[in-house]
Amino acid sequence: MSDISISKVDSHLDKCNRVKRTTRLSLLRSIVFFSIIPIVLLSIVYYSITINQVIKKKTDDMQIVVSNISETISDLFEDRTSLLLGLSHEAEKAENPQDLKAYLHMLAAAHPDIESMSITDADGVQLVRSDDNPLLDISDRGFFKDLMAGSDLAISNTLISRTSENPILVIAAGVKDEQGKTKGVANLLISLDKLYNRLEEYDFGQETSLYIVDGTGKIALHPKKEMIEMSEPATDWEPVAKVLEDKEAGALVYRNPVDKKKYLSSYSFIDQVQWSIIIEQSYGSLMRQTLILLSDSLVITAVFIIGLTVTGGIIYRRLRKEIILTRREGQKIARALAEEHEKSFFYANIAHELRTPINAVLCSIQLLELERNRDFGCFKAHEKTLAIMKQNCMRLLRLVNNYIDITKIDTGFQKLQLKNVDIVPLVEEIVMSVSDYAKQKGIQLIFDTNVEEQAVACDPEKIERIVLNLLSNAVKFTPRDGRIEVNLLVEEGFLNLSIEDTGTGIKAENLGKVFNRFWQEKNPEYSYYEGSGIGLALARSFVKLHDGDIKIESEENLGTKVSFNIPIKQIDDEDGFDIVSQDNLQDKIRVELSSLD
């Protein structure tokens, strides 16, 4: 019986019910995995890209500000250096430095960033100052020692003013006597607080700070006083260490070791004073700016996800109705298929039962033929009757065999009995056995091959059925004095067999139908040979079982060529080549060609 039965159909329908119950969950999972998750991932990617764009833009903006500030400070130092060199020149000409007090006071008043100006003697004691503060001894200052050692110009690191106690920067130049020997020092003190106030005209942006670092890494200016008051250089700050090492502009993201916060930092180096300008913004503020930029997108994404979920629910309700209707239709179709399948088995059983009496009738006819051979005179009047009986029994047997094979193929019970067979003599023997039938119609039958032997793992009985069916069709539809060529070729690992005739051919519009079951081309001239229309369909099925392919080429009134190929392979077979029984082959030929008699 069939594997598909009513009980199994019912079991399948129960499974459909379970599938229906899980459809909603599957749909929800689909929405989550194929819509929401990708959207969230895309949002994260978009957010990351936006952050990078914000950082890049902010870095570019900060780099521009740092560059402008560096140029401003550089110009300032050049101007103040020129001013100092002018003062040094005046001090060299003056007989009494005290006479320059008014000049110093005028210069300092004209430049708000200058805290004071002074001239010292060779011992470092101030001779005159621009303000009224007491004269000081600066011989302990490093810039004074550098000038007395022979330098023409000296710029200090960050110092604390002894009068105002504010951070300052000192620019100093030597005062020479007529012999070119340093007889004193002219210096000016730049107030770093006033310098920082001057830089406030630049827009740093929210949560952005600027600070200045001297050549030792010590913070000279910072909006937070506690940073300036640090006694040790800030060389453990990554941007400070980087700018002192590279001595060029750059940018980086780092974590400040003091407040443990993350910052985006942009820096520049001032060659004239060996100082650095650094601007930085907290990374958190950058993230907040990014979220503000993405707020509209995030709202749209949330609305889209909500809308997608609602839409999924609506779709599910509609799908549920379709599922119910489809399930009902499936029940009807499945039951009909099961009943049809069981009918096929029923008819196959009938066909088996028919073959038994047909074989019994054939055996009886063969016994009568034996008696006829002994006493021909007694059976002479019934000779034609016996021939008609035998021919029609062969036709019935052929029809029953074909129907049984088709049923086996449909139900998956048709299996190959593979053997290693020398295919050349097998095909040649079939062709030679059919030649008598061809001669009766005056048809020339030719066999040709490009090999003398070729072992192929195949089912010899199926190969016989294929070749006999194709030859039978060729003989049927080839007129007298026609020609049939059978070519067996071994090429590129395949066995190719073609049967070409000079028969009536097939109309072009019918070529796609020839392998359909029960299809036959209407031809009144050959209506006597009409069969069941399943021979070519069966031949194609047998070829497919061998992993091969079959095709047909034809032109009306010119002839037809049918060819098939199967791969050449062998199996482990201790018996070697299989030898096909000639008596058995003759019986098959008589059955297959029964319609030609």
C-alpha positions, 0 to 999 in steps of 0.5 A, a space after each residue: 500500500 501507499 505510504 500516503 494514507 488517509 490516516 497520514 493525511 490527518 496526521 499532516 493536518 494536525 501538524 498544520 494546526 500546530 504550524 498555525 499556532 506558531 505562525 504568530 510567534 514566527 511572524 513576531 520573530 521575523 519582524 524582530 530579526 529581519 526588521 527591528 534588529 537590522 533597524 537598530 543595528 543600522 541606527 547604531 552604525 549611523 550613530 557611530 558614523 555621525 559621532 565620527 563626523 561630529 568629531 572630525 568637524 569639531 577637530 577641524 574647527 578646533 584646529 583652525 582656532 588653535 592655528 589662529 591663536 598660535 599665529 596671534 601669539 606668535 605675532 604678539 611675541 614678534 612685536 614684543 621682541 622687536 619692542 624689547 630690542 628697541 629698548 635694549 638699543 636705547 639703553 646702550 646709548 643712554 648714559 644714565 638708565 634712570 633717564 629711560 623711566 618715562 620711556 619705559 612707562 610709556 611703552 608699558 602703558 601702551 601695551 596692556 599685556 605688559 606687566 612691567 619693563 626694566 633694565 638691570 646692570 651686569 649684577 642683575 640689580 634693576 636700575 630702572 622700572 616702568 612702574 613704581 615698585 621697588 627695584 629687585 635683584 633678578 640675578 637668580 633668574 635663568 633668563 638673566 644667566 643665559 644672557 650674561 653667558 652670551 645669549 642675545 635673546 632669552 625667553 623664560 618658561 612660566 614664572 611667578 611675578 615677585 610683585 604681582 604674584 601672577 604668572 608671567 612670561 619674561 622676554 629679555 635681551 642683553 645691553 651691550 657696551 662699546 666693546 660688545 660686552 653685556 653690561 646689563 639686561 633689558 626685559 619685559 614681563 608679559 602678564 599671562 592672565 591679560 594674554 588669556 583675556 585677550 584670547 577670549 575673543 575666540 569662540 571655543 564652543 560649549 564645554 571647551 577650554 584652552 590652556 598654554 603649556 611652556 617648554 618644560 610641560 608646565 601649564 602656564 595658563 588654564 581656566 582652572 587655577 588649580 591646574 596652573 598651581 601644579 608644581 610638576 609638569 603635565 607631561 603625563 597628559 597625552 596631548 602635552 607629551 605628544 606636542 612636546 615630542 612632535 613639536 607640530 600640530 595634531 589632535 587626539 582623544 585621551 583620558 585626563 589623569 586628573 579628573 579621569 574624563 575623556 577629552 577631544 584635544 587639538 594642539 599646536 606648537 609655537 616655535 618662537 617661544 617653544 610653547 604649546 596651545 591646547 584646546 580640548 572639549 569633553 567627550 561627553 558633550 560631543 556625545 550629547 551634541 550627536 544625540 541632539 543631531 540624531 534626535 529627529 532620526 531616533 524619533 522617526 526610528 522609534 515611530 517606524 518600529 512601533 508602526 512596523 509592530 502594529 502592521 505585523 499584527 494586522 498582517 498576522 490577522 489577515 494571514 490567519 484568515 488565509 491560513 484557515 482557508 488554505 488549510 481547509 483547501 489543503 484538507 480537501 486536496 490532501 484527501 483527494 491525493 491520498 484517495 487518488 494514490 490508493 486508486 493507483 495502487 488498486 489499478 496496479 494490483 488489477 494490472 498484476 492480476 491481468 498479467 497472470 491470465 494473459 501469461 496463461 493464455 500465451 502459454 496455451 497458445 504456445 502449446 497449441 503451436 507445438 501441437 501444430 508443428 506435429 500435425 500441421 494439417 489439423 491446425 491449418 484452418 486455425 493458423 491465422 486465428 492463433 497468430 491474431 490471439 498471440 499478437 493481441 496477448 503480446 499487446 495486452 502484456 506490453 500495455 500491462 507492463 508499461 502501466 505497472 512500471 509507470 505506477 512504480 515510478 509514481 510511487 517511488 518503488 521503481 529501483 535500478 538493478 545495477 550491474 556492470 554490463 558490456 553495453 556495446 554487444 547488448 545494444 548491438 544484439 537488440 538492434 540486430 534482433 529488430 532488423 528482421 522487423 525492419 526488413 519486413 517493411 523494407 527499412 535499412 537498419 544500421 548500427 555503428 559505434 566508436 568502441 568495441 566494448 565499454 563496461 557501464 553500471 546500468 540496469 540492462 533490463 531498463 536499457 533494453 526497454 529504452 532502446 526497444 521503445 525508441 526502435 519500435 517508434 522508429 520502425 513504426 513511423 519510417 516508410 518503406 525504403 527508409 533508413 534508421 541509424 543507431 549510433 553508440 558513442 563514448 565521449 567525455 565520460 558519457 555513453 551517448 546513444 542516438 536513433 535517427 530515422 527518415 520517417 514522418 517526423 513531428 510538427 515543431 509545435 508538438 516537440 514539447 509534448 512528446 514526453 508527456 504521458 498519454 500524448 500521441 500525434 494524430 496521423 491517419 496514415 499510421 493510426 493502426 500503430 496507435 498505442 497508449 502514449 506512455 512509451 516515451 514517458 517511460 523511456 525518459 523516466 528510465 533514463 533519469 533513473 540512470 542520472 542521464 538525459 534524453 532529447 528529441 530533434 525532428 522536422 516534419 516529413 524529414 525524420 526524427 532523431 532521439 538521443 540519450 546519454 548516461 554517465 559511464 560508471 562502474 560498481 563493485 561486482 565480483 561476477 564481472 560483465 553480465 551476460 544477457 539471455 538471448 531467449 529472454 531478449 527475444 521474448 521482450 522484443 516480441 512483446 515490445 514490437 507486438 504492434 508491428 505484426 
